[in-house]
């Protein structure tokens, strides 16, 4: 049985009655002022059920637009950006809003240190780590700081900054995207839109959904069968899976958003799916320098 909170109720609003807008004084008919867009507030908007439903929507993104947008980017990558570019925006969530919702899930249920790179990761595991080692060693020696204290301070500061700077990934990836798809028909805004869509897809699928599903599978395999399946979340295996996921997105997006032929879409999609990991390195390097020089 459906919960009464979501049961469809008869619309008793009088759409023909003339009303004076409380905001701008314009006389109009309907729920919204035709001059400024202000909504008419009636008894149903002030009911507890309406308030509870609004809170539930805000906490779970169950207003329909999120799920509709998520389904589209999962099944038809690039189509959401194409729809918005064509002027069809009302049914979907704005791409920048979708991106920040994805960030919310990622930082609320983290499995990997994908974007918020710890000092250990920056110091040992990056292609530019020798530069990091020299800077950190000089800083610790010059200021007579204990390495454990510095590491703790750095990681805490980096965690906070990573949440703010993650949007840089969108702009970083826009550069190779605009070069690969250079055309007089495409504006920078077009590349930016599809970059927002991709990074929302990337964070939701690769950084949130799959790691948590794999983590659950690993725990169930261990508790039920005593089998160690932790290899599913190993760096090599998961990076391989990520590459396939990213290539899937960009092959489809090249076709649906940029309107390329299939063979061009495959070539460009394979290249862009591989380039994603280099954009992560650029982001991590920027994150380190911002963190290091603002501590």
PyMOL commands that set and color helices and strands:
alter all, ss='L'
color gray80, all
select helices_A, chain A and resi 4-6+43-46+48-60+65-75+79-85+95-108+119-124+129-143+147-165+168-180+188-225+230-233+235-256+262-294
alter helices_A, ss='H'
color red, helices_A
select strands_A, chain A and resi 18-20+27-29
alter strands_A, ss='S'
color yellow, strands_A
deselect
rebuild
show_as cartoon
